[in-house]
Structure formats: structure tokens, C-alpha cells
Amino acid sequence: MSAHILFENLCCELGLDAFPADRVTLTGADPVYPMPFRIGEAAAAVLALQGVMLDSLRVQQGMAPQQITVDYHSAAASTYAVAFQRQNGHNWQYNDPDYPTTDFYRTGDSRWIFLHGGYPKLRDGILDILNVPNNRSCIADAVMTWNAEYLESTLADAGLCGAVVLTFEEWQAHPQGRVVCAEPLIRLTKVSDSAPRSRLYGTEQTLQCLRVLDFTHVIAGPTATRGLAQMGADVLHISSPRRPRILPFDVDTNHGKRNAYLDLSVLADQQTAARLVSDGDVFVQSYRPEALGRYGLSVPEMVQLNPHLIAVNLNCYGHTGPWKNRPGFEQLAQTCTGMAMAQGENQRPQLGPTYPNDYLTGYLATLGVLMALERQSREGGAWQVDVSLCRTATWLQQQGLVDGWQKATGSDEEWIAACMATETGPFGELHYFNTALRLEKTPLRFTTPAMPLGAHLPEWLSR
């Protein structure tokens, strides 16, 4: 399969084959990284479709169409973008890599389970359930006393993160897997009957008319809003002053955004959030559905405030089915859908060397916003966009596996260098991966450098 075929199939799957794609140039084929999945081709196809939909908004206003180019090497590298970040010429320092509550462990019934304790609350909860200290050997011994599915459900009932390793065939037969396989890759739902909404798109940065409220964290959600910021949107990222963060990921996904704190347990901050929703255009969240609904930020409540809102939801396990409210991360999506077992060649499960589900799901969410904007201009209404890590992982595997992937060595430096940009701001000189999507007339770029969390007031820029 070539990137062109995957791109054409994706156009049909999303109902976008009516939009002209004759100016799209895709080059190359997988494998790029030592992974059995078509990471480069998939990322190139989604990014190219972003370009198609973004250009359709410009053309609606009489602007000239443009050439759209994506190379599979660069697209594959984009799924590991955070690793290329440099601060004042130095590699960014990550957290302790030896984090024993985030790894695969063998269970007493000879299965594998992946525990994810990547944040203190998750780590401490796992250790409490296992009744062990934070020691890899002790954790391994404790997990060996558990049945895999019972440990998985016990963790889920406690609001913690863990998933039993499945093959792709097992995932397709699993109750949650069956539901996810039936979900569209991007679910686009009209949720109000307001009149069509016209917008004045920019000649240099198309989405400069758009206000995006960003309630996301880690990679997939912030990647979605990062893409909108590159297209010119005013993105206001909201975080809690009390929530732990992973600084390298925050910095890499905050270029071009403003960052404010809100504590939604405080009534005044809830009211501020409601005002922002009322005056905004797009709301993007990557928490569990009930997390923000407790504070008046469910989709029905927000649509009452703003009948033209585009509300985007990203989660791990899908938006229907018995696992829809479970917390999860990239590694868990690889684990339960069969990717980890395929990466380990059906022996010991193994995670891939990039974060394909995180980045691709973020790209799909950005594409979903562009699709909703186009639909809104014709049909009006508020729109809901739903994407998930597990649906992305399922789609990747449905494209078939790549031959000879074990010999792949990663993207060449020249392909990475072509996508890099440099800025100077509060973090010094940052050298970072900008984008693999090349647009002839409106190149993607950030207008402001990455800023610390909480650096701005929770308010929109004047239009």
C-alpha cells in the first residue's frame, strides 16, 4: 500500500472524497521506524487531509487554492516530535526513565498486563492495591499473584490505569473492541439547529478568526490545539494550578498558545469558564466525560451557552461501550488493541519507538474541527467531534502490517531538519519540530513562543 492509496481510502471513509485533492503530493512508503504499522503513510494521509480541508475554507472565500505536500519520513518523525526538542542546544531532561509502575508485568494466569502509574496519584494507587513499595521486583512479585482481568478491573474500579495485553484478533472480539471497531474514525455529530455561520478566514493564517478553548493535557489533546494554533487560531490553554505536569510535553505542545489557570472547584472560575465558552468557537477537552461535566462543561450545557460551538472530545478507549469512562494513555491503547503484541512479534509485548496513537489522534481531532467548520458554514448548528486513541490504533492495524519493518532505522536527519523551527522566549532558545505539512501559500507557523502554564489571564484576545 502507498500513502496515496491510504489517503484515498481515508477520504472515502470520512466522506471527504468530494473535496478536490488534485493538489496533494505524497511521497514515500513505510517502514520508517522499526514498527510493523504504516505510521508514516497514516500520518501523511491525515495531515494532507488537514491541508485539503483548510484550503477548502479559503477557497470558499474566493482565495486561490494551494499545493499541499507531505513526505512520509517527516510524517513518521512527527509522531515522535517531542524527542527532537532542544533547549539552548541541549536535550530536554525527562523524568526518571526507571518508573516501575509504568511497565509490562506477567500475571499469575500467564498473561501480560501494562500498568500505567505515570503520575503520583496513579502510581500511589497502584502501589496501594498491590500493597508493595515502589520497587520493580516487588511489583513483579505482587502482580504474579493476580489474575490479569481481575487486576485490570480492580484498577479501573479505583480510577487507575492498567490494561491486559491482547492480540488484534482478541481486541476485535472483546466487548470494548467490538464497539470501537464499529465507531467511525472521526464521529461528527450535529447537536443544535442554529443558523449557518460564516467566518472571515485570513489570507496568511486561515484560522485567525477562530477562538479555541483548550482543556487538554499530555499529548493527543494538546497536539490537536497545537495544530489549530499553527493555522492562526487564538488558542487559550486552561490548566489547573494543582495538577502535576510533564514539562517537556507541555512546552512542545504550547507553542503559539496562551496559558491560563482555572480552578474549577471555585465558583468564580466556573463562571469564567462559562464566559469563555460563550464567547469562543471551539472547545477541546481530553479528560474523562464526567470530569468537566461536574462543572457545567458538558456538551449540552455548553451548547446552551453557545449554539455555534464546536466541541471536541478525545479519550483513550472510545466514546461508547463499557470502557468509555476509563482513564487511559497511549501505552494502554497500544496494549489492549494488539499493537504491543505485534510490536513484540507475538512473544513478549513491547511498545513502539514513537507515540503514533497520541499524535495521530491529535491530528484527527484537528481535522475534525476543520470538517465541522465546513459543515457549519453550510448546515449551521453546533457540532461535536469525537476521536479516541483506541479507534486510531484499530484503524492503524486495519491498514495491514508492513514487511521488513525490523530493519528500519528511523527517519533521516535531513527529513527531521526540514521540519524544525527555532524560537526565543521564556524557555530560552527552543529548537522544535514544527510540522510535516507543507502548504504553498499559508505555511503553518506559530506567532508566539511557548509560554509557562498560567502565564496569561483567562480571557480572549480582542477581535
HUBELZI-V917044 format. One record per residue. N is the residue number from 1. PHI is phi in whole degrees, 0 to 359 (NA if undefined). PSI is psi in whole degrees, -180 to 180 (NA if undefined). OMEGA is omega in radians with two decimals (NA if undefined). Layout:
n=<N | N>
phi=<PHI | PHI>
psi=<PSI | PSI>
omega=<OMEGA | OMEGA>
This chain:
n=<1 | 2 | 3 | 4 | 5 | 6 | 7 | 8 | 9 | 10 | 11 | 12 | 13 | 14 | 15 | 16 | 17 | 18 | 19 | 20 | 21 | 22 | 23 | 24 | 25 | 26 | 27 | 28 | 29 | 30 | 31 | 32 | 33 | 34 | 35 | 36 | 37 | 38 | 39 | 40 | 41 | 42 | 43 | 44 | 45 | 46 | 47 | 48 | 49 | 50 | 51 | 52 | 53 | 54 | 55 | 56 | 57 | 58 | 59 | 60 | 61 | 62 | 63 | 64 | 65 | 66 | 67 | 68 | 69 | 70 | 71 | 72 | 73 | 74 | 75 | 76 | 77 | 78 | 79 | 80 | 81 | 82 | 83 | 84 | 85 | 86 | 87 | 88 | 89 | 90 | 91 | 92 | 93 | 94 | 95 | 96 | 97 | 98 | 99 | 100 | 101 | 102 | 103 | 104 | 105 | 106 | 107 | 108 | 109 | 110 | 111 | 112 | 113 | 114 | 115 | 116 | 117 | 118 | 119 | 120 | 121 | 122 | 123 | 124 | 125 | 126 | 127 | 128 | 129 | 130 | 131 | 132 | 133 | 134 | 135 | 136 | 137 | 138 | 139 | 140 | 141 | 142 | 143 | 144 | 145 | 146 | 147 | 148 | 149 | 150 | 151 | 152 | 153 | 154 | 155 | 156 | 157 | 158 | 159 | 160 | 161 | 162 | 163 | 164 | 165 | 166 | 167 | 168 | 169 | 170 | 171 | 172 | 173 | 174 | 175 | 176 | 177 | 178 | 179 | 180 | 181 | 182 | 183 | 184 | 185 | 186 | 187 | 188 | 189 | 190 | 191 | 192 | 193 | 194 | 195 | 196 | 197 | 198 | 199 | 200 | 201 | 202 | 203 | 204 | 205 | 206 | 207 | 208 | 209 | 210 | 211 | 212 | 213 | 214 | 215 | 216 | 217 | 218 | 219 | 220 | 221 | 222 | 223 | 224 | 225 | 226 | 227 | 228 | 229 | 230 | 231 | 232 | 233 | 234 | 235 | 236 | 237 | 238 | 239 | 240 | 241 | 242 | 243 | 244 | 245 | 246 | 247 | 248 | 249 | 250 | 251 | 252 | 253 | 254 | 255 | 256 | 257 | 258 | 259 | 260 | 261 | 262 | 263 | 264 | 265 | 266 | 267 | 268 | 269 | 270 | 271 | 272 | 273 | 274 | 275 | 276 | 277 | 278 | 279 | 280 | 281 | 282 | 283 | 284 | 285 | 286 | 287 | 288 | 289 | 290 | 291 | 292 | 293 | 294 | 295 | 296 | 297 | 298 | 299 | 300 | 301 | 302 | 303 | 304 | 305 | 306 | 307 | 308 | 309 | 310 | 311 | 312 | 313 | 314 | 315 | 316 | 317 | 318 | 319 | 320 | 321 | 322 | 323 | 324 | 325 | 326 | 327 | 328 | 329 | 330 | 331 | 332 | 333 | 334 | 335 | 336 | 337 | 338 | 339 | 340 | 341 | 342 | 343 | 344 | 345 | 346 | 347 | 348 | 349 | 350 | 351 | 352 | 353 | 354 | 355 | 356 | 357 | 358 | 359 | 360 | 361 | 362 | 363 | 364 | 365 | 366 | 367 | 368 | 369 | 370 | 371 | 372 | 373 | 374 | 375 | 376 | 377 | 378 | 379 | 380 | 381 | 382 | 383 | 384 | 385 | 386 | 387 | 388 | 389 | 390 | 391 | 392 | 393 | 394 | 395 | 396 | 397 | 398 | 399 | 400 | 401 | 402 | 403 | 404 | 405 | 406 | 407 | 408 | 409 | 410 | 411 | 412 | 413 | 414 | 415 | 416 | 417 | 418 | 419 | 420 | 421 | 422 | 423 | 424 | 425 | 426 | 427 | 428 | 429 | 430 | 431 | 432 | 433 | 434 | 435 | 436 | 437 | 438 | 439 | 440 | 441 | 442 | 443 | 444 | 445 | 446 | 447 | 448 | 449 | 450 | 451 | 452 | 453 | 454 | 455 | 456 | 457 | 458 | 459 | 460 | 461 | 462 | 463>
phi=<NA | 258 | 300 | 296 | 293 | 299 | 299 | 296 | 296 | 294 | 304 | 294 | 299 | 268 | 71 | 250 | 288 | 280 | 272 | 295 | 238 | 288 | 261 | 268 | 241 | 241 | 232 | 97 | 199 | 281 | 273 | 254 | 261 | 288 | 221 | 280 | 251 | 275 | 295 | 296 | 295 | 294 | 296 | 298 | 296 | 292 | 296 | 297 | 293 | 304 | 298 | 299 | 290 | 298 | 292 | 296 | 293 | 293 | 295 | 304 | 263 | 89 | 280 | 288 | 293 | 224 | 281 | 239 | 227 | 219 | 255 | 295 | 299 | 293 | 297 | 296 | 298 | 296 | 277 | 222 | 303 | 299 | 288 | 266 | 288 | 231 | 247 | 51 | 87 | 248 | 299 | 286 | 275 | 265 | 294 | 308 | 292 | 271 | 248 | 295 | 275 | 235 | 185 | 276 | 221 | 275 | 259 | 293 | 260 | 63 | 254 | 245 | 225 | 255 | 265 | 235 | 243 | 287 | 236 | 307 | 296 | 292 | 301 | 294 | 295 | 297 | 296 | 295 | 295 | 280 | 59 | 222 | 284 | 282 | 222 | 301 | 295 | 295 | 296 | 299 | 296 | 291 | 298 | 295 | 267 | 252 | 285 | 300 | 291 | 291 | 294 | 301 | 289 | 296 | 297 | 297 | 297 | 269 | 75 | 254 | 240 | 189 | 213 | 285 | 288 | 236 | 280 | 297 | 294 | 295 | 297 | 296 | 267 | 287 | 308 | 285 | 297 | 298 | 293 | 295 | 299 | 274 | 283 | 291 | 297 | 234 | 269 | 243 | 233 | 281 | 238 | 205 | 246 | 293 | 291 | 306 | 244 | 265 | 227 | 262 | 278 | 275 | 278 | 257 | 235 | 302 | 266 | 294 | 273 | 260 | 253 | 240 | 264 | 248 | 252 | 230 | 208 | 67 | 242 | 301 | 298 | 299 | 294 | 300 | 283 | 301 | 298 | 293 | 296 | 298 | 272 | 110 | 292 | 277 | 258 | 251 | 272 | 249 | 223 | 269 | 291 | 252 | 268 | 295 | 228 | 245 | 305 | 302 | 291 | 300 | 295 | 295 | 261 | 252 | 303 | 77 | 251 | 259 | 231 | 231 | 262 | 222 | 252 | 289 | 283 | 259 | 303 | 299 | 287 | 298 | 293 | 297 | 299 | 298 | 295 | 297 | 297 | 299 | 260 | 263 | 240 | 227 | 236 | 238 | 223 | 232 | 262 | 296 | 307 | 283 | 299 | 270 | 298 | 294 | 246 | 80 | 247 | 286 | 300 | 301 | 293 | 291 | 292 | 297 | 284 | 216 | 287 | 246 | 291 | 252 | 253 | 247 | 240 | 242 | 216 | 273 | 263 | 109 | 258 | 222 | 96 | 293 | 256 | 298 | 261 | 285 | 287 | 195 | 221 | 312 | 298 | 287 | 295 | 298 | 290 | 277 | 269 | 109 | 295 | 295 | 289 | 293 | 297 | 274 | 55 | 62 | 250 | 273 | 299 | 211 | 278 | 288 | 280 | 233 | 246 | 296 | 291 | 300 | 290 | 295 | 294 | 299 | 298 | 295 | 294 | 301 | 300 | 300 | 297 | 297 | 297 | 294 | 299 | 294 | 294 | 297 | 293 | 263 | 250 | 71 | 87 | 271 | 228 | 246 | 243 | 240 | 222 | 210 | 298 | 289 | 292 | 297 | 298 | 295 | 301 | 304 | 286 | 292 | 280 | 90 | 270 | 264 | 283 | 70 | 294 | 298 | 269 | 292 | 241 | 104 | 287 | 294 | 304 | 294 | 285 | 288 | 302 | 293 | 255 | 274 | 221 | 229 | 218 | 237 | 197 | 300 | 263 | 83 | 273 | 253 | 253 | 216 | 283 | 275 | 196 | 263 | 271 | 256 | 245 | 297 | 255 | 232 | 303 | 288 | 201 | 257 | 268 | 223 | 283 | 299 | 237 | 297 | 300 | 77 | 284 | 235 | 279 | 281 | 209 | 278 | 290 | 291 | 269>
psi=<137 | 166 | -32 | -44 | -45 | -42 | -47 | -41 | -39 | -40 | -45 | -44 | -38 | 1 | 30 | 14 | -9 | -13 | 137 | 127 | 19 | -12 | 12 | 129 | 120 | 136 | 144 | -175 | 158 | 164 | 149 | -54 | 159 | 74 | 142 | 5 | 158 | 63 | -48 | -46 | -42 | -47 | -41 | -41 | -46 | -43 | -41 | -39 | -33 | -46 | -41 | -48 | -38 | -41 | -33 | -32 | -39 | -44 | -33 | -30 | 13 | 6 | 154 | 140 | 165 | 163 | 139 | 126 | 134 | 133 | 141 | -31 | -50 | -39 | -42 | -43 | -30 | -20 | 8 | 28 | -39 | -26 | -17 | 1 | 135 | 137 | 115 | 39 | -2 | 150 | 144 | 140 | 123 | 173 | 169 | 118 | -22 | 80 | 92 | -19 | 6 | 91 | 171 | 140 | 148 | 138 | 173 | -22 | 26 | 31 | 175 | 145 | 143 | 122 | 139 | 101 | 48 | -9 | 155 | -43 | -41 | -44 | -50 | -35 | -42 | -45 | -36 | -45 | -41 | -16 | 50 | 162 | 171 | 72 | 129 | -44 | -42 | -40 | -44 | -44 | -40 | -44 | -32 | -13 | -2 | 149 | 137 | -51 | -32 | -40 | -42 | -47 | -34 | -43 | -45 | -41 | -27 | 5 | 23 | 179 | 125 | 150 | 138 | 140 | 128 | 155 | 167 | -37 | -41 | -39 | -42 | -26 | -11 | 146 | -43 | -36 | -40 | -41 | -45 | -41 | -27 | -12 | 148 | 157 | -41 | 116 | 122 | 116 | 127 | 127 | 8 | 168 | 33 | 164 | 159 | 146 | 118 | 146 | 152 | 99 | 151 | 156 | -27 | -44 | 112 | -43 | 27 | -12 | -5 | 135 | 124 | 121 | 120 | 102 | 68 | 168 | 160 | -114 | -57 | -53 | -52 | -29 | -39 | -47 | -27 | -44 | -40 | -37 | -39 | -28 | 2 | -4 | 150 | 102 | 121 | 108 | 128 | 130 | 166 | 138 | -8 | -3 | 132 | 149 | 165 | 104 | -47 | -40 | -40 | -45 | -47 | -29 | 5 | 7 | 137 | 2 | 158 | 150 | 123 | 155 | 140 | 138 | 101 | -6 | -9 | 128 | -42 | -37 | -32 | -42 | -37 | -44 | -42 | -41 | -40 | -41 | -44 | -37 | 3 | -176 | -37 | 138 | 123 | 127 | 146 | 27 | 173 | 150 | -42 | -15 | -48 | -21 | -26 | -18 | 24 | 17 | 32 | 159 | -47 | -40 | -40 | -35 | -30 | -36 | -34 | 97 | -1 | 17 | 144 | 113 | 123 | 129 | 126 | 134 | -175 | -55 | 1 | 164 | 4 | 168 | 171 | -19 | 10 | -26 | 4 | 140 | 148 | 168 | 175 | -49 | -35 | -34 | -41 | -37 | -50 | -20 | -8 | -9 | -43 | -37 | -38 | -39 | -36 | 9 | 43 | 22 | -108 | 131 | 149 | 141 | 150 | 165 | -4 | -177 | 67 | -41 | -39 | -56 | -43 | -38 | -39 | -44 | -40 | -37 | -43 | -45 | -40 | -39 | -45 | -40 | -43 | -38 | -42 | -43 | -39 | -35 | -26 | -41 | -11 | -165 | 163 | 153 | 145 | 132 | 123 | 128 | 161 | 154 | -42 | -33 | -39 | -45 | -38 | -46 | -44 | -45 | -27 | -15 | -6 | 159 | 157 | 134 | 146 | 19 | -26 | -24 | -6 | 146 | 2 | 170 | 140 | 152 | -35 | -33 | -34 | -45 | -35 | -17 | -2 | 153 | 164 | 139 | 160 | 131 | -153 | -23 | 16 | -150 | 118 | 127 | 120 | 160 | 118 | -72 | 155 | -5 | 118 | 120 | 129 | -45 | -26 | 66 | 142 | 133 | 162 | 141 | -14 | 154 | 167 | 138 | 157 | 153 | 141 | 10 | -14 | 166 | 151 | 77 | 155 | 152 | 149 | 146 | NA>
omega=<3.07 | 3.09 | 3.14 | -3.13 | 3.12 | 3.10 | -3.14 | 3.11 | 3.13 | 3.07 | -3.14 | -3.11 | -3.10 | -3.13 | -3.08 | -3.09 | 3.09 | -3.13 | -3.08 | 3.12 | -3.07 | 3.10 | 3.13 | 3.06 | 3.10 | -3.10 | 2.98 | -3.14 | 3.07 | 0.09 | 3.01 | 3.07 | 3.11 | 3.13 | -3.09 | -3.04 | -3.08 | -3.03 | -3.11 | -3.13 | -3.13 | 3.14 | 3.12 | -3.13 | -3.11 | 3.13 | 3.11 | 3.11 | 3.00 | 3.14 | 3.12 | -3.09 | 3.09 | -3.14 | 3.14 | 3.10 | 3.11 | -3.08 | 3.09 | -3.11 | 3.04 | 3.11 | -3.11 | 3.07 | -3.07 | 3.10 | -3.12 | -3.06 | 3.02 | 3.04 | -3.05 | 3.11 | -3.12 | 3.14 | 3.09 | 3.13 | -3.13 | 3.11 | 3.06 | -2.94 | -3.05 | -3.09 | -3.10 | -3.09 | 3.11 | 3.10 | -3.11 | 3.07 | -3.08 | 3.03 | 3.12 | 3.13 | 3.13 | 3.07 | 3.14 | -3.12 | 3.13 | -3.08 | -2.89 | 3.11 | 3.06 | -3.08 | 3.03 | 3.08 | 3.11 | 3.14 | -3.08 | 3.11 | 3.04 | 2.99 | 3.04 | 3.05 | 3.05 | 3.05 | 3.09 | 3.09 | -3.00 | 3.05 | -3.05 | -3.12 | 3.12 | 3.12 | -3.07 | 3.11 | 3.10 | -3.14 | 3.10 | -3.13 | 3.13 | 3.13 | -3.13 | 2.99 | -3.11 | -3.05 | -3.02 | -3.13 | 3.13 | 3.11 | -3.14 | 3.14 | -3.12 | -3.12 | 3.13 | 3.12 | -3.06 | 2.85 | -3.00 | -3.08 | 3.11 | 3.08 | 3.12 | -3.12 | 3.09 | 3.09 | -3.12 | 3.13 | 3.13 | -3.12 | -3.11 | -2.97 | 3.05 | 3.14 | 3.07 | 3.13 | 3.08 | 2.90 | 3.13 | 3.12 | 3.10 | 3.11 | -3.13 | 3.12 | -3.09 | 3.13 | 3.11 | 3.13 | 3.12 | 3.14 | -3.11 | 3.13 | 3.14 | 3.14 | 2.99 | 3.14 | 2.98 | 3.08 | -3.13 | -3.03 | 3.06 | -3.00 | 2.98 | -3.08 | 3.12 | -3.07 | 3.07 | -3.07 | 3.06 | -3.13 | 3.13 | -3.10 | -3.05 | 3.13 | 3.14 | 3.02 | -2.92 | -2.98 | -3.10 | 3.10 | -2.92 | 3.01 | -3.06 | 3.08 | -2.92 | 3.04 | -3.07 | 3.12 | -3.14 | -2.94 | -2.96 | -3.13 | 3.11 | 3.07 | 3.11 | -3.11 | 3.01 | 3.11 | 3.12 | 3.08 | 3.10 | 3.14 | 3.02 | -3.08 | 2.97 | -3.09 | 3.09 | -3.12 | -3.12 | 3.06 | 3.11 | 3.09 | -3.07 | -3.06 | 3.11 | -3.09 | 3.03 | -2.91 | -3.10 | 3.13 | 3.12 | -3.10 | -3.06 | -3.11 | -3.10 | 3.03 | 3.05 | -3.11 | 2.88 | -2.98 | -3.12 | 3.03 | 2.90 | 3.03 | -3.00 | 3.01 | 3.13 | -3.06 | -3.12 | 3.12 | 3.02 | 3.14 | 3.07 | 3.11 | 3.13 | 3.11 | 3.12 | 3.09 | -3.10 | -3.07 | -3.12 | 3.13 | -3.07 | 3.08 | -3.11 | 3.14 | -3.13 | 3.06 | 3.07 | -3.00 | -3.07 | -3.05 | -3.14 | 3.10 | 3.11 | -3.05 | 3.10 | -3.09 | 2.95 | -3.11 | 3.12 | 3.14 | -3.13 | 3.12 | 3.03 | 3.11 | -3.02 | -3.05 | 3.06 | -3.08 | 2.91 | -3.07 | -3.07 | 3.12 | 3.02 | 3.00 | -3.08 | -2.86 | -3.12 | -2.98 | 3.00 | 3.11 | -3.03 | -3.10 | -2.98 | -3.11 | -3.13 | 3.03 | -3.13 | -3.08 | -3.13 | -3.07 | -3.13 | 3.06 | 3.07 | -3.03 | -2.98 | -3.08 | 3.13 | -3.10 | -3.10 | 3.12 | 3.08 | 3.11 | 3.10 | 3.11 | 3.06 | 3.04 | 3.05 | -3.13 | -3.08 | 3.06 | 3.10 | -3.09 | 3.06 | -3.12 | -2.98 | -3.08 | 3.09 | -3.04 | -3.13 | 3.11 | 3.03 | 3.11 | 3.13 | 3.11 | 3.07 | 3.10 | 3.12 | 3.09 | 3.14 | 3.08 | -3.14 | 3.10 | 3.13 | 3.13 | -3.13 | 3.14 | -3.13 | -2.97 | -3.06 | 3.06 | 2.90 | -3.07 | 3.06 | 3.13 | -3.13 | 3.03 | 3.14 | 3.13 | -3.09 | 3.07 | 3.08 | 3.13 | 3.10 | 3.12 | 3.12 | -3.09 | 3.09 | 3.10 | -3.12 | -3.09 | -3.08 | 3.07 | 3.04 | -3.06 | -3.09 | -3.09 | -3.13 | -3.04 | -3.12 | -3.08 | 3.12 | -3.12 | -3.08 | 3.14 | 3.08 | -3.10 | -3.13 | -3.09 | -3.03 | 3.07 | -3.13 | 3.08 | 3.08 | -3.10 | -3.09 | -3.14 | -3.10 | 3.09 | 3.12 | 3.02 | -2.95 | 3.10 | -3.11 | -3.13 | 3.02 | -3.12 | -3.13 | 3.10 | -2.99 | -3.01 | -3.09 | -3.10 | -3.11 | -3.12 | 3.08 | -3.14 | 3.12 | 3.14 | 3.03 | -3.09 | 3.09 | 3.04 | 3.11 | -3.06 | -3.06 | 3.03 | 3.13 | -3.13 | 3.13 | 2.95 | 3.10 | -3.12 | NA>
